[in-house]
Amino acid sequence: MVRVSSKQELLNQLQTAIQHSILFETLLNSELAIDNNCSDSYDNDYEYDFARALAIMYLAVLSDRYSVERHLLSCRKDTILDRLDHYSEYNHKLYRGLVCMTPQAFEDLTLRLSSTDVFKNTRNYRRVQMQIAVGLYCLGRSGNGGGVRDAAFACGCSWGSVHLWTEKTIKALYEINTEVVTFATEDERAKASAWVKEKSGVEEWGRGWLVADGTHINLAWKPAMNAREHYSYKGDYTFNVALVFLPHSLRIVESVVGHPGSSHDSRVWASGQGIVAKPRLHLDEGEFVWVDSGFGYSSYSVSPYGNTFANQSRDIRFFNFSMSRIRVRAEHGIAYLKNRFQCLMGYRGNLYREEDHQKAAYAIQACIIAHTFASRYDRPDDVAEYLLETYSPEVVQDVTAELSSYQQATEGARVHRRENQVRYEQELARATEGMSQRQLATFRADAAHALREEMVTALFTSYSRRFEDTTAASRRRGRTEAGLESEQGRVARRNKARRAQRSQQAQQSQSQDAQ
């Protein structure tokens, strides 16, 4: 059944009434024409007047846009752009509260987005600023403040404009994705490596100058499509996102967006198109990424030991604790992102179709793009203001102490890494030729264990610390030295019992054959 508006329903009813009225009038006039002695009656005039009144009513409804009385809502006389003009001179904190970035960052971002395909046909630059300001305002809100009514009232625009302008802002931001979210430059590599060396006190740990972690983007309500896939182990409906940060500046250099909350971290990480797809294009020989234990094994990542093993061994607790001082920067970077664009704390979009899922992924990536762009203009005080919503002042002071800027990489370095990637792919293909999936998994795990063991040994050597309860063999198996010996004893006894059982079965079989 085709649904129509209340206005169209009324027009259809009036049209039917007019047709019936004309038909009745025609029949009445025919009957009166037979009787020549009769003159026009009052009823004939009444029917004609009624049909004419219906026609006038039909034209009136057709010319009006609404079929019911409209109540105009009160709105602000000043728009969000008027307040931005005022705050840019007198209060930068309130300015950031509206568009989630500094005045200079907003001006430069607006200028860049005005040349994208989304806004290039909008000639009035002031209107482009208004639309982008409304879009950034909505991306920076969550909870009750993220509703369309509240956003429309705060920005001084209509409800429909909130939807339309936010969508246009997201599309424009996604258009400059590859331009803004770029990998680390030569200057950043050196500074990040130096920061890791200083923070850990281990020279070899400087080879791991990237930190990666996953985070869940909560959905404000249960999705109508693929709800089970979005249900995460935390008990919420979420998207699972993987992010890679530079520890010294908290800048995002890679993101993997679009997986539902039930996807494991290792699956999300493995689907990335950057480091995982082409490691030697991004990392030099011997360099690696500090990752979470859920990211799986690879020859270019180092993860902590499991908590069960760490609770049994002082050696492993010391390694995990030392590593956490580096990896915690990923948590700081995630808080920096989510506290700026708080729509990531509760995405309010509806998920009815596949297009809605893609639209949600674009919105999340747009927040990452805008955050990366705006973070270039943030001073340490600006970063501290965002982090203070999650961490204590002491932690924030430590985080912002060594934030620095960066410079562009040289073309020679890019060419060198492209050659390294080609050589790496050739060597990997030769090393894994003819291997099954199980053998490939073992090959990757062996490389990851060897790299982690190298970092453990370097840590204990730098601190002149002796291993108390583990050996290289026990750490590889995730056991203490005593635990490994106990396990080996159990395995030996089990194997001995199995051999005895097989020998007994063979003797019984021989005796039965002899009989």
N, C-alpha and C positions, 0 to 999 in steps of 0.2 A: 504494500500500500504506500502510495506516494504521500509524504507529509508536506503540507502547505502552511504558510503563515496565517495568523488570524486575520490579517488584512485581506489576503487572497480569498479566505473563506467567506468573508463578508461581501467581497465583490462578486463571488460566485452566487451567493444567495440573492443579491440584488439583481443580478443578471437574470436569474430564473424567475424572480418576481416580476420583472419588467416584461419578460416574454409571456408569462401567464396573463398579465394585465392587458397587454396588447391583443392577445388572442380572445380574451373575454370581451374586450371593447369591440373587436371586429364582429364577433357573433351577435352582440347586442345591437350594433348598427344594422346588421343584415336583417334581423327580425323587425326592427323599426321601419326599415325601407319597404317591407311587404305591406305594412299598413300605412297607406298614403294619407289616411285621415288623421294619423297621429303626428304630433309635432315632437321636436327634441325634448327630452325629459331632463329632469334634474339629475337622474341617475347617470345618464350619458355624460353630462358635464363632470360629474363626480369621478367617473372612471377615467376620463381624459385627464383631469387634474391629478389624479392619483398616479397615473403612469408618468406624467411629466415630473411629478415630485420625486418619483423613484429614479428617474434618469438624472435629475439634478443631484440627488444624493450619491448616485454612482460616480458621477464626475468629481464630486467633492472628495470622496474617499480615494479615488484614483489619483488625484492631484496632491494628496497629503501623504507624507512619508510614513507616519505612524498612525496606527488604528486606536491607540489608547493614549490617555493623557500622560505627558512626560513631566517628570519632576526634576528640574535642574539641580544638580548637587553643587554645594558651595565648594569653591576651589581657591587655592592661594593666588593672590595677585602677583606675587613674585615667583618666577620659575627657578629651577635648580641652577640655571645658568646665571641668573641675577645674583644669587647667593655666592656662586663660585667667584664671580667678579669682585664681590665685596671681601670674601675670605682670602683671596689671593694676596691682598695687601695687609690684612689685619690679623688673620688667624689661620695659619697653615694646618693646624691640627684639625679644625673643623672642615677645612678643605679636603684633607685626606679622609675624613669621615664620610664625605659625600661620594667621592670618586675613587677612593682607595689608593691614591698616589699623590705625589707632590704637584704643585702647579706647573713646574717646568716639564715634568714627565707627562702630564695631561696635555699640555700644549703640543709637545713633540709627537705624542701618540695620535692626537687628533689630526695633526698635519699629515702624518704618514697614512692614516686610515682614509683620509679624504681622497687619496689617489687610488684606492682600491676599486675593484669593479662594483662593489656594493654602493659606494658613495660618490663615484666619479660623476654621476649624472645630477647630483645635487649641487647646484651652483652656489647657493647661499651657504657660505662657510659657517656662519653663525648657526644655521639649522643643523649642520653636520655636528657641531659641538654639542648642541642640545640633545641630539639623538644618542651620541656616544656617552654623554654624561648620564642619561637615563639608563642606558644599558649597563654601564659600570656600577651605577647605584644599585640596580637589581642584583647583579652578581655579588655585590658586597653585603647582601642581607640574607638572613635566615630566620626561621621561626615566624613569629607573628609579624615582625617587621618586613618579611619577605613577600607578603601578600600583594596582589595587584592593586587593590584599593589603597593600601597604605603607600605604596610606591607612587601611584598616580597623584595622590594628595600631596605627598612630599615634594614631588618633582614639578607639580603644576601642569599636568597634562592629562589626557583621557586614558581610560583603561585600555582601549585598543592600542593606543600609542605605546604603552608599556610593553605589550607583547611584541608588537612590530619592531620597535626600535631595539629592544633587547636581542631579538633574533638577528637583526641586521648587524649589530655590534659583534655578535658571536661569529657570524660569517666573515666579517671583515678581519677580525683577529685571526681566524683560522687561515685566512689567505696569506698572512705574513708569518706563518708558523716557521717555515724553514729559514726565514731571515732573522728571527728573534731567538728561537731555541736552537742555538748552535753548540757544537762540541767545544771542549776546552782549547784555548789558545796556548801558544808556547809560554807566554808570560804566566798564565794561570797554572800550567803544569808545574813550572818551577816553584811558584809560590805555594801551591798545594802540597807538593812533595816536601818542601822545607818546613811547612807547618806540621805535617805528620811526623817528620824526624824530630822536631823540637818537642812536640806533644808526647811522643812515645819514648824518646830517648834512645831509639834504635835506628841505626843508619839504614839497615836493609828494609825497614818498614816504609821508608820513603818511596819505595817502588809502588806502593798502594796509595795513590793520591786521589782516589774516588771512593765514595761511599754510596751504597744503594740500599733501599728499603721499600717495603710495600705499605700501602695505606688503604683503608676502606672509605669510600665516599658514601655516606648513608643516604638512603632515599627517604623522603618525608613521609611516604605512605607505601603500602603494599602495591607493587606493580600489577597491572591487569594481565600482562603477558610475561611468561617465563618466570613466574614468581619463585618457583623452587630453585631455579638456577641462580637467582639473585640472593637467596637466603644464605648468609655466611655463618661460619662457626661461632661468631660473636652473638648470634641471635637476632641480627638485623638484616634488612634488605639493603644490599650495598652494591657498588661497583668496586672491583679490586684494581688498584693502580700501582705500578712500579715506577719509582723515581730514582734518578742518579744525580748526586750532588757533588760539588766541589766543597771539601770540608772547610776551607779557609774563608770562603765568601758566601756559602750557602746557595750558590747559583745552580739552577737546574740545567743539566747538560743533555739529559735524555729522559723521555717519559714513555710509558707503555700504558695506553688508555683503551678501555672498551670491554674488558672482561667482566662478567658478572661476579657477584660476591662469593659464589661457591667455588670458583676457580682457585686452584692451589697457587701459591706464590711462585713455585718453580715453573708452572705452565705459563703464567703471565710473563715471567722473566725470559723464558725461552722463546716467546713470540716477538720479542723486540727486534727492530730492524737496524739497531746501531751496534753496540758492543758485542752482543751475542752473535749477530749475523756476520760481522766483519771485525773480529777482535784486533787484528794487526793493523787495521786502518785507523784505529783509535788508540791502541796501546802499543808501546814499543816492546821489544823482547824482554821478558822478565817482569814487566809491569802487570798489575792486577787490580781488582776492585774488592773492597771490603763489603761483604754482603751478609744477609741474614742466613741462619741455618736452613731456612725453608727454601732457599733459592737453588738448591741442588749443587752438584759437583761440576767443576770445569777447571781447565789449566790456567785460567786467568781470573780466578776468584778465590778468596779466602773467607771462610765462615767460622763462627765459633763452634766449640764442642757442645754437645747436648747437655741440658741441665742435670740429667741423671748422672752422667759421667762427672760433671763438674762438682756435684755434691759429694762425690766419693774421693776426689783427688785435690790436694792442695796445689799441685803443679798446674792442673787445668783451670782451677779457679783463678790463679794468678794470670794465666794467659787470657782467659775470657774477660777478666776485669780490665787488663791493660788494653785489650782490643775494644772494649766498650767505650773507652775514652775517645776513640776515633769514630766509631760507628754512631755514637749518640748525636753526632752532627747531622745525620740524616733525620733524626727525630726533630731536631731544632729546625731544619729546613722545612719539614712538613708542617710544623706549627706556624712557621713564618708564612707559608702559603695559605693555610686554612684560616688563619686569623686575619689575613688581608681580605680574601674573598670567601666570606662566611657562607655563601650558598653551598660550598663544598661540605659543610657540616650537616646539610639536609637538603638534597636536591628536590625541588618542588614540582618538577615536570611529570606529566603523565606518560606511562609506558603502555600504550594500547597496540602499537604496530611496530614493525621493524624500523620504520623511519624514525619513530620516537626514540628507540634505542640509539640510533646513530646521532640523533639530535642531542641526546644527553651526553654522549661521548664528545661531541663537538663543544658543548658547553664547558665540560671539565677541561678539555684541552685549551679552550679560549682563556680560562682562568689562569692556567699555567703560562700561556703566552703573555698575557697582560702583566702577570706577576713578574716574570722574567724581565720584561721591558721596564717596568717601574722600579725594580730593585737596583737598576743601574744608577738611579738618581737618589736612592735612599742613603742618608747619612746614618752613622751608628745609632744616633738617638731615635731615628725613625724605625730602625729595625728593633730596637729595644722596646719601643711602644707596642709593637705587634706581639713580641714574645712575652711581654709581661702579663698577657692574658692567660698564659699557660704555665710559665716558669717563675721561680722566685727571682728577686733582684740580683742575688749573688750569681745565679746561673746565667742570667742575661748579661751581667757585666763581663763574665768570662767569655761568653759567645761573641759579644760585639767588640772585644778588645783588639782583635787582629783582622777585622774586615778590611778588604782592600779592593781596588779596581783591577782592571786587566787591559791588555793590549791585544792587537790582532796577530794571528800566526803568519809566518812567512810562507810563500808559495813553495819554497824548497822543501820545507818540512812536510807539506801535504804530498808532494810528489814522492818523497822518501817513504812515507807510510803507505801510500798506494802500492808501491813496489813490495813493501814488507807483507802486505795483505796477500798479494798474488803468490809470493814465495811460501807464505804460511799455508795457504789452501793447497798448494802442490805437495808440500811435505806432509800435511795431514791426510791427504788422499792416499799417498804412498804408505803411510803408517797404518791406516785403517782399511786397506784394501782386503776384501774378502771376509771382513768381520761380520758376525751376527749382531743383532741388537743387544744381546746380553754382553757380548764381548766389547761392544762400543761403550756400554755403560761402565763396565769394569775399567776400560782404558781411561775414560774421563775421571772416574773415581781415583784411580792410581795417581794420575797427574795432580788432582786436587789435594790428595793426602800428602804427596811429596812437597808441594808448595807450602801447605800449612805447616808441615814438620820443619821446613826450612825457616819459617817465620818464628816458630816456637823456639828453635835452637838459637836463632839470632837474639831473641828477647832475653833468654836466660844467660847468654854469653855477655850481652851488654850490661846486665845488672850483676854479673859475677855470681849467679845463683845456681846452685846445684839441684838436679832433679831429685825429689824426695821419694815419690811413690809411683813413678811411671818410667817406662822406657820407650824407645822409638817404636818397637813392635806393639807394646800395649796401647800406646796412643793411637796407633793406626787402627786398632780394633775397638777403640773407645772403652778401654778398660784400664784399671790400675795394674801395677805389676803383680800384686797378689791376686787380683781378680782374673788376670790372664792365666796365671799358673793354675788357679782353681778351675777355670774353664777348660784348659788343656788337659787337666787331670780327669775331668768329667768326660771329655771327648775320648780320651784314651781308654777309660773304663768301659764306656759305651761300645767303642769299636772292639775291644777285647771280648765283651759279652756277645756281640754279634758274630764274631769269628767262631767263638765256642758253640754258639747255637747252630751256625751253618755246618760246623764240623760234626756235631751230633746228628743233625739231619742227614748228612752224607753217610754216616755210619749206619743209621737206621735204614736208609735206602739200600745200602749194600747188603745188609743182613736179610732184608726182604727179598732181594734178588737171588741171594744164595739159597733161600728156602724154596 
